[in-house]
Amino acid sequence: MRKVKKNLNDIPQRLRNCNAHLDRIINERKNTGTKAIQAQFNIYSGLAEDVNSVKYKLKNLYKGKCAYCESIKDDMTVDHYRPKDSVSGGNKLGYFWLCYEWSNLLYSCSDCNQIYKGYKFPILGRYFDFTSKSSAELKTDLNKLNSNLNKFEKPLILNPEEKNFSPEKYIKFNRDGKPIGIDSKGRGTTTILDCGLDKTILNGRRKAKLDNLLLYSIAFLIKNPDKYTDEEMVLEFKEMLEKLKCKISDEYTLFYKWSLKNVKEFVYDNPILRKLPDTGKFKINLKKAIEEKFEVTF
Ligand SMILES: [Zn+2]
């Protein structure tokens, strides 16, 4: 997960054009109560290749990565942060008035969106009672991210577009790629659980990316240990550490942030480095590179 800055005024044209359709959905839902809404997929989503689609715009904002797990996959979807159809354990009718709301649409893989998150939207406050609101009211302040509705309900699932969002306040990782919630309100823990961020396959992918980077970087040193002076080796290790500062478009940036924050545990003590020849020279120079680069005291 990483912070995403979405311009809430830069609303895709297709969402701007759906006012009449949205009115129909709101009126139907308010009048009939339980009828499933007929939200039009091509309005809020469309094809990722279609430059006019909402999905295309979200893909660019999210650098092609899932809002929750940061994976880049083939089956990316448009997620309704507040579920549009119903909310398990909460408002049975869901947030139908937010089905075309730009601030409610996130880019997500189908695993996080459909298999795990689904109709879940746990909160700390009270669920908003829409029945007393007019259609016009539902379409005004109540549908914006960071609006009063957000403060009133206090959602537990993290949203990368929140104001002043820092995912590292909520989720940390261990060296095996396993995410752990750390905030006292339980937002990190809830997000991990409800979005399936602790899946074995996902933990393995995070861990493998780090391990592969370390392996790739030390492979040449293993092959020719005597070719390098201590200074050259320290330099090589520093370059390897630099690569841990990945680009925002890379997968699993939050995991890499934790790798850098805990570089002794994640890199120096990483079991993958046991593959280094036991000359001591490698580890001494790696320790030196880490100390110089991160001012870490061993
Ligand atoms: Zn995902």
Boltz pocket constraint, residues with backbone or C-beta under 6 A from the ligand:
constraints:
  - pocket:
      binder: B
      contacts: [[A, 66], [A, 67], [A, 68], [A, 69], [A, 70], [A, 71], [A, 108], [A, 109], [A, 110], [A, 111], [A, 112], [A, 113], [A, 195]]
      max_distance: 6.0
